[in-house]
Amino acid sequence: MKRLLTLNSFILLFVLLLTSFLPNKVSAHANSYGYMDVQDRSDRIEIDLALDFSELAEAFGFTTAFESADSIQKMEEVLSKNEETLTNYITAGMNVYRDELICEPRVTGTNVSMTSDNYPLAHFQMEYPCSGESTRIAYDLFVEDINRSHINFVTIEGEKGTQEFTFTIAERELVIGDRNWLRQASNFVILGIEHIITGYDHILFVLCLILPAAISLGRVVEVVTAFTLGHSITLGLATLGIVSLPSQLVEAAIALSIVFVAIENLFKWKMKKRWIITLLFGLIHGFGFAGILQEMELSSSTVASSLLFFNLGVEIGQIAIIALVFPLLAMARKYKRFPAFVTTSSTLIMAMGLFWFVQRLG
């Protein structure tokens, strides 16, 4: 009876852990992303700021109008109707200083675009007409009142060259021309960690891989190494623009990979070289990882280092997840009901994979 209670407690813990990974929304990622293009001129600063339109709609109470807009043109009409409210929020939360004197903003235009993952972005074109030698941008949007996980990727072009920066809740000020290599490296490592930890589809795939492999650490290392090798190859190829696939196809294939591995667990297929299948699916997942870096449009001078540190962050996050789950699975294998637990867990994961597959094809 004691062993039965212990296994039941383990199953409850694992289910809680699994459900904590699942998103509240239908997306397989929960991060909030924005983008900023900055043109550094001698007499002005020009900024094209892109923010998640759906989050703005929810935060400012026009979700119904936003969701009923079924085209970019209609979304732009919704944006126009709420332009004053949104631009007031932006100009209050983002300030530009030249020689430490604040620059008064001027809104020059708005529009809507779609990301490669079919997420709408609301664009705000801002102009700050002022001169000076040094330029500082302070950014407090989203992180205090809408989404604390918000990240904004900045690209700066100007007389001081090309520069990239990442605004987060911990990094809210940018000085143009001030290049801190260590800070940027840590930002991309953190971005990689966050991307895998909030990448629920990738997590479910890895969990499904190690469920039957928990018989030995060697088997876990084998399949995880194959997955790492696969996604590292295509992450690099896609980010560098060497190979490209439609995002809808990639996302649907990632969901299908989850379904395949879950079915493999359910039918207990004896695949002596499971690492080969894992490697192939890793290639697909790599295109998914590359999506966020492609959206950032990294400059050629920084793309290699950004890619390296982002991938390092992904690996750190992946290792952390496995280090958390593997000891629990190794303990649970001592119980007779463990095969039933694997079956139940794989069924749940397969159902989520099927849901994502149908949704993404649609």
N, C-alpha and C positions, 0 to 999 in steps of 0.2 A: 504493500500500500504506500509506503514511504517513497519507493522508487517511482511509483505511478504519479504521486503528487509532484515529485521533483520534475518529471518529464512534462507534466501538464503546466507546471510553472515555466519551464523552458519554452514550451510552445507558445504560451501567452506572451512571454518576453519577445520571442522572435516575431510574432504577429504584430505586436506593438511597434517593434523596430521597423518591420516591413511597411506598415501603414503610415508610419511617420515619414517615410521616404516619398509617399505618394502625394502628388500635388493637389491643392485645393481646387485649382482650375484644370481645364482639360489639357493644357500644355504640359509637355514633359519637362519643362524648365520653369523656374519661378523667379529668376533674376529679373531685375528691371534695368533695361539698357537704354542709353541715350547716346547721341553723337553730336559733335561740335566741330565745324570747320571754321578756322580763324584765319583771316587775312590781315597781316600786320602791315599797315601803310604808315608812311611818315606823318600824315595829317589825320588819320582815322584808323579805327579798328572795325572790320566787318566780320560779323559772326552769323553763320547759318546753324541754328540750334534745332536738333531733331529729338523729340520726346515721344514716348509711347502714348499714342492717342487714346487707347482704351483706358489706360490708367488715369489720364487727365479727365476723361469723361466720367469715370467713377468718382474721382476725387471732387469734381466740381458739379456733380449732380445732373449731367445731361446724358446718362447712359442710354436711356430709351431712344433718344434722337440719334445717338451714335450707332446703336445696334440696328436701327431701321434703315440706316444709310447703306445701300448695297452697291455703291460704286464710289470711285475716288471723287468724282464730281460732287456727289451728294455729301460725302464726308467733308469736302472743302466748304460746302454750304453750312454744315454744322459748325465747322471751325470758324467761319466768318461770323456766325451769330454769337459765338462765345469768345470772339477775339479779344475784346476789351478786358474781360475777366482774366483770361489766360495771360495776356501780355502784361497786365498789372502784376500778376503773380511772378512772372519771369523777371521783369525789371526790378522787382523788390528783392528777388532771391539771387540775382546774378549781377555783380558790379564789376566795372572795368575802371582801373586807375592808371593814370599816366603821370609819372613823377609824383606819385602818391596823391594826385588830385583826381577826384572822382569825375568820370565822363558821363554826361547825360545821354541816355540812349534814345534812339529813334527807330521805330519799327518801320521797315521798308517793304515788308511783304510776308505772306503766309501761304503755305500749300501743304498738300498731303502726298506722301509716297508710301510704297509698300516695300517691306524687306523681302529678302529671298525666301523667308519662311512665311510670307503672306501676313505679316503683322503691320498694321498701319502706323506710320510715324507722322506726327504733326510738326511741320517745319516753321520756324520763326526766323525771318531775316532781320538782323539788328545792325544798326550802324552807330558807332560811337565817335563823333567828330571832335577829336582833340589831338594835340601834338605832345610829344615828349620823348625822352630817351629810354626810359624804363616803363614796362607795361606789366601790370598785375591784374589777374582775373580771380575774383572770389566767387565761389559757386556753392550755394546752399539749397538748391532745388531738390525736391523729392525726399531727401534723406531724413528730414526732421518731421515731415507731416504726411508723406504719401507712402514711401517704401524705403526703409533703412538699408536695403540691399542694393539700392540704385547705384549704377555705375555709368559714367559718361566718358566716352572715348574722344579725345581731342586731337586734332591734327592742325598744326600751325604752319603757315607758309608766310615768308616775308624776307626782309633784308638780312635777318639773322639766321637764315636757313630754314630747313624743315625740322619740326620738333613734334614729338608725340607725348601725350600725357593722359593720365587716367584719374578722373575725379571720383572719389569714393567718400563714404562717411568719415574716413580718417584723413583723406587728402582733399582739402577744399580750396586750396590756393595754388595758382600757377603763375610763375614769373617767366615771361617769354625770354628765351635765350639762356635760362638757367637749366642746364642739363645735369641731372643727378642720375648717373648710370645705376647705382645701387638701388635707389628708390624705384626707378622704372622696372628693374629686374624683379624686385620684391612684389611690385604691383601685378606683373604678369604671372608670377608664381601663385599669388593669392587668387588671381582671376582663374587660373587653371584648377586650383583646388575647389573654388566655388562652383565652377562649371561642372565638374564631375559629381560633387556632392549634391547639387541641385539638378543634375541630369538623371531624372528618375528612370528613364528608359535604359540608360547605360548601367545604372546600379542594379536594376532588376536582371539584366543580362548577366552581369558578373555574379550575382547571388545564385542565379540558376546554374551557372557553370560550376560553382564550388559546392553546391548541395550534394551531389553524388561523389564529388572528388574529395570530400572531407575524410575519406578513409586514410589518406596520408598527406603530409605536407608536400611531398614530392609531386604528387598529382596536381595539387593546387598550384604550385609554382609552375608546372609545365603549361597548364592551360592559361594561366594569367600572363605568363611570359609571351605566349603565342598571341594573345589578345593585345598586349602592349606593343609587340612588334608590328602587328597588322595596323593598328590605328595610328602608330607613329609614322608609318610610311605614307599613308594617304593624307594624314594631317599636314605633313610637309608638302606633298605634291599639290594639294588643293590650295593651301595658303600661298604657295609660291606661284600659283596660277598655271601650273604645268598640266594638271588634270582637273576637269570640272564636270560635275553631274547635277542635274536638276534637284533642288532641295526637297521637293515633294517626293521624288523617287527615293532619295536617300532616307528621309524620315520614315517612309513606309517600309523600306527594306530593314531599317533598324528595328521597327516594331515586329516585322516578320522574323527577324533573327531571335527575338525573345520567344516567340511562339515555337519556333523550331527546337530550341534548346529545352524548353519546358516539355514539349512532346517527347523529346529524346529521354528525359528523366522519367516521364510517365510510363513509357513502354520499355524502359530499362534496356535500351539498345546497347549492346556491348561493342563500343567503338574503341578499338585499341589505339587508334591515332586520332583521338578527339581534338588534339591540338591543331590538326590541319583545318578542321571545320572552324575552330575558334579563330585561327589566323585569318581565314577568309572573311568571317564575320567582323573581325577586327578592322579589316580594310574598309568595310562599309561604315563602321562607327567612326573611323577617322575623318570621313567626309562630314559627319555630323559635328565632330569637335571643331572642325575648321570653319564652320559657319560664322561664329562670332568674330574670328580674326579676319575673315573676308569682308565682313560688314565694316570693320575698322579701316579698311583700305590703307594698310601700313605702308610707309615709305620704303623704298628699296634699301636705304641705308640702315634701317632698324628691323626689317622683317625677320632676318635670320635670328637675331638675339631674342626678339619678342617670341618667335616660334619656339626657340629652345626653352625659355623660361616658362612659357605657357604649358608646354608638354611636361616639363618637370613638375609643375603644379598638379597637372592631371594625374601623374604617377603617384605623387605624394598622397593625394586624396584617395586614389584607388587602393593604395597600400593600407591607409588608415581604415577604410571600410572593411577590407579583408581581415586586418588584424583584430577588428572588433567582432566580426561574425565567425571567423574560423574556429576560435577556441570554444564558442558555444556549440557549433556543429560537432566538433570533435568530442565534446562531453556527451552530446545527445546520442551519438552512435552507440553508446553503451546500452541503450534501451531497446527493447524488442519492437516498440512502436515507432521507432525512427523511420522505417520505410513508409509507414502511413503518413508520417509528418512530411516526408519528402514529396509524396504524392499530393497531399493537400496543398502544400506550398507551391508546387509546380503548377497545379491547376489554377490557383489564384493568379500566379504570374502569367500563365498562358492567357487567362481571361483579360487581364489588363493589356497584354500585347495585342490580342485580337481587337480590343476596343480601339487602341491607338492606330492599328493598321487600317481599320475601316474608316476611322475619322480622318486620317491623313490622306487616304485615297480620295476622300470626298472633298 
